[in-house]
Amino acid sequence: DTGVSQNPRHKITKRGQNVTFRCDPISEHNRLYWYRQTLGQGPEFLTYFQNEAQLEKSRLLSDRFSAERPKGSFSTLEIQRTEQGDSAMYLCASSPAGETQYFGPGTRLLVL
Amino acid sequence: AQSVTQPDIHITVSEGASLELRCNYSYGATPYLFWYVQSPGQGLQLLLKYFSGDTLVQGIKGFEAEFKRSQSSFNLRKPSVHWSDAAEYFCAVGSHSGNTPLVFGKGTRLSVIA
């Protein structure tokens, strides 16, 4: 059990560019969650998957955001046409169904 | 709607002193409650959780928390703080079914002085 991993750890991009983040959950965890954390705030839910099915999306997830979890393993979060307001830490977590969520180290995004 | 309130934005304690971080929640049913800790630039590490049973739960690093249903509280305590405990602490609430994501408080930043 190597824990939840996220790549890249840091990303700097220019406004208007697209970015993609990857999350590898703990093996055999069928639930995977994405959260966003801005400075001085707690994590806020974006979306989550059970296996490959995306079960819920937050109102925070605008149409510029898309998430996938092909084959129910790793997940990607893409942000199109980035804006400065997208600058945040993007956290991924995984869990067995209905149990404790374990978080990855996060991807810190800076949009210039 | 679920919500979590952490009334203290920043707390400073002396090394060796006791610590209590407050957490109040609003939830329509029996909650799952969690405390996570976050060091600067890092992800969240689980300290402890309450699902059911004994209302005093023990966690890692010498932390404990007590669930008080009548007060809708889940305060985190440690009898003697170490300098390495300096970090951001987040309280979170979830559902028993696990079908809803966690709702976090805004966090309490702990500073430890010599």
Interface residues (C-beta under 8 A of the other chain):
Chain A: V4 Q6 R31 Y33 Y35 G40 Q41 G42 P43 E44 F45 Y48 L55 E56 L91 A93 S95 A97 G98 E99 T100 Q101 Y102 F103 G104 P105 G106 R108
Chain B: V4 F34 Y36 G41 Q42 G43 L44 Q45 L46 K49 F90 A92 G94 H96 S97 G98 N99 T100 P101 L102 V103 F104 G105 K106 G107
